[in-house]
Amino acid sequence: MNLVNLPPESEFLDVDGIAVVRLPDGSCLAFETGPGADPAARPYPNERKAGMEGDSLSRAEFAAWLATGFNRFDVRG
């Protein structure tokens, strides 16, 4: 699944530096970030961690993170 195909009710999260989307059914997908990254998602198996530790991002912030590899929660220098 690609970003453009995600339902509007999806939650966009930073889970320990992993770009994760929690779908309305509770399942999660992870995306690679940064220039040249594959825009398709893979399953993210830890829905509980995403719900408890994920930092929320807007869809626009999430899309920018996928493209650049950085978001407002990034702690790298």
TORLUM-540319 format. One record per residue (C-alpha): z, x, y; residue in one letter. Coordinates in Angstrom, 2 decimals. Example, Ala and Ser with C-alpha at 12.3 -4.5 7.8 and 13.67 -1.06 7.14 Angstrom:
% TORLUM-540319
(pt (7.80 12.30 -4.50) A)
(pt (7.14 13.67 -1.06) S)
This chain:
% TORLUM-540319
(pt (0.00 0.00 0.00) M)
(pt (-0.79 1.23 3.50) N)
(pt (1.11 0.64 6.74) L)
(pt (-1.38 -1.96 7.97) V)
(pt (-0.87 -4.04 4.80) N)
(pt (2.91 -4.32 5.10) L)
(pt (4.37 -7.78 5.76) P)
(pt (5.67 -8.34 9.30) P)
(pt (9.22 -8.87 7.96) E)
(pt (9.37 -5.32 6.56) S)
(pt (12.14 -2.96 7.69) E)
(pt (11.16 0.57 8.77) F)
(pt (13.76 3.22 7.99) L)
(pt (14.53 6.92 8.10) D)
(pt (16.52 7.62 4.92) V)
(pt (17.62 11.27 5.02) D)
(pt (14.29 12.30 6.55) G)
(pt (12.18 10.15 4.21) I)
(pt (9.98 7.46 5.74) A)
(pt (10.97 4.31 3.84) V)
(pt (9.89 0.69 4.22) V)
(pt (12.05 -2.04 2.74) R)
(pt (9.88 -5.02 1.89) L)
(pt (11.08 -8.64 2.23) P)
(pt (11.66 -8.80 -1.57) D)
(pt (14.13 -5.86 -1.31) G)
(pt (11.89 -3.26 -2.94) S)
(pt (11.21 -0.02 -1.07) C)
(pt (8.22 2.22 -0.47) L)
(pt (8.20 5.84 0.75) A)
(pt (5.50 7.43 2.88) F)
(pt (4.65 11.07 3.54) E)
(pt (4.79 12.11 7.18) T)
(pt (2.87 14.52 9.38) G)
(pt (-0.70 15.44 10.18) P)
(pt (-2.93 15.19 7.13) G)
(pt (-0.33 13.29 5.08) A)
(pt (-1.52 10.68 2.62) D)
(pt (-1.06 7.28 4.32) P)
(pt (-0.52 5.46 1.00) A)
(pt (3.00 4.67 -0.16) A)
(pt (4.78 5.38 -3.40) R)
(pt (7.79 3.50 -4.80) P)
(pt (11.18 4.55 -3.43) Y)
(pt (13.69 3.93 -6.22) P)
(pt (16.95 3.82 -4.28) N)
(pt (17.02 0.46 -2.48) E)
(pt (20.79 0.65 -2.11) R)
(pt (20.68 3.99 -0.29) K)
(pt (17.94 2.68 2.00) A)
(pt (20.08 -0.32 2.88) G)
(pt (23.26 1.66 3.45) M)
(pt (22.04 4.92 4.97) E)
(pt (18.68 4.10 6.52) G)
(pt (18.29 4.39 10.28) D)
(pt (16.15 1.59 11.66) S)
(pt (12.86 2.25 13.46) L)
(pt (10.35 -0.09 15.05) S)
(pt (6.94 -0.43 13.40) R)
(pt (5.42 1.59 16.29) A)
(pt (8.02 4.37 15.94) E)
(pt (7.43 4.45 12.19) F)
(pt (3.64 4.68 12.63) A)
(pt (4.07 7.54 15.13) A)
(pt (6.38 9.32 12.66) W)
(pt (3.78 9.05 9.91) L)
(pt (1.19 10.63 12.22) A)
(pt (3.32 13.38 13.78) T)
(pt (6.02 14.16 11.26) G)
(pt (8.82 13.62 13.81) F)
(pt (11.00 10.68 14.86) N)
(pt (13.99 10.20 17.14) R)
(pt (16.42 10.89 14.28) F)
(pt (14.85 14.25 13.44) D)
(pt (17.47 17.01 13.59) V)
(pt (15.10 19.96 13.19) R)
(pt (15.20 22.28 16.17) G)
